[in-house]
Amino acid sequence: MSKKHDPIPTELNYDGNTRMLKVSFDDGKSFDMSAEYLRVFSPSAEVQGHSPASAKLQYGKENVKIDKIEATGNYAVTIFFDDGHDSGIFSWSWLYGLGINQDANWQDYLERLKAAGKERKATQVVQLQ
């Protein structure tokens, strides 16, 4: 009996104008995730803490951009954000989970922001001519 593997990306394409990362996987699923979403759900200890109770709510990241994405072995990427955050290693399974659970994660994030008395500011869309 063969063991089913975790989905592996077949495409990672970042659009700097829209600040969206498109990730397509070998199971046919594809997700568009904003730089803000990826930043506030970074797998780093700085964001996630060392337990759920020590996770740090990220806010004020509406206009964050991705500066670069580097392969980390053959199992992940490191995303370098323009606010200096670069310690999150996004494994394939983490990226897949973010994609599959994007709607629920985002709703939970908005509720946590509200509970903390924080608001998202309007984002600035930059149009290149």
N, C-alpha and C positions, 0 to 999 in steps of 0.2 A: 504494500500500500504506500503510495507516495504522499509525502507531506505537502499540504498546500502552502505556497509561499505568500508572504505579504506582497501587496502590489508594489511595483517598482515604477518610478516615473519614466516616461518615454519622451517627455517634453517639459522644460521649464523655460518660460518666456516672460520676461518682465517688460512692461510698457511704462516707460518713465513719464509719459504724458498723462496717463490715467492712473498711474501708481498701482497697477494691478499685475499680479503674478498669475499666469496661467500655468497650471500643472496638470498634465495628462498622464494617466497611469496605464500599465499594460493590461488591465482588466477592462479597459474601455471608458472608465470614468474620467471626467475632466472637471477641474474646478478653477474658478477665477476668484482670487483672494486679494484683498487690498493690502497695501503695505501697512496701514494702520492695524488691520486685523492681525496680520502676522506679528507685528511689533508687540501688541498688547497680549498676545498668546504665545510669546517666545518661550521656548522650553528651558531657558536659562534659570539658574538658581536665583538670580537677581529678581526675576519676575515671579517664578513659581514657588520660590522659597524652598525649604528642605522638607516641608510638609504642607498640606493644604491650609493649615492655620497660619502659616508664615508667608503665604503668597502675598505679593504686593500689588495692589490695584494700580494699573497704569492709566494715566489720563493725560490729556493735552498732546496726544499723538496724532491728531486728525490730519496734519499736513506732513507727516514723516514720509521720507522717501527711502528707497533702497539704493545704496551706492554701488554695491557689488554683491555677487553670490559666488561662493567658492565651493568646489567639491570637498567633502570631508570623507576620505576613504571612498568606498563604493556603497555606502549605506546612508549618506546624509549630505546636507549642504550647510554651510555657515552663511548667514545673511548679515551683511553689514549695512546698518541703517544710518541715515545722515545725522541722527541725534547722538551718534557715538556708540550706540549699543551694537555689540558684535560678539557677545558671549553665548548666544543660543545656537546649539547644533540641532538643526531640523532634520531628524531621521525621516526616512521614507514613511514609516508608520505614523510618525507625528504629523507630517504634512497630510497624509491620507485622512487621518482622524480629524484634522482641522477642516479639511474639505467636506467630508461626510457630515460633520456636526456643525457646519458653519452657522446655519440659522439659529439653532438652539444655543450655541456658544455666544453668538452676538446678542441675542435676547438676554441671556444671563448677564453678559457684560454691561449692557445698558441698565439693567436692574441694579447691579452692584454699584454702578456710577451714581444712580439716583439715590440709593441708600446712603452713599457716602457724601451726598450733597454736591456732587460734581456734575457738570454738564459738558457735552461735546460742543465745541464751537463749529461754526460753519467752515467747511473746507474751502481752500482756495484752489481752483482748477486753473492750471497754467496752460495757456494755448501757445504753442510755438508757431511762428509764422515763417 
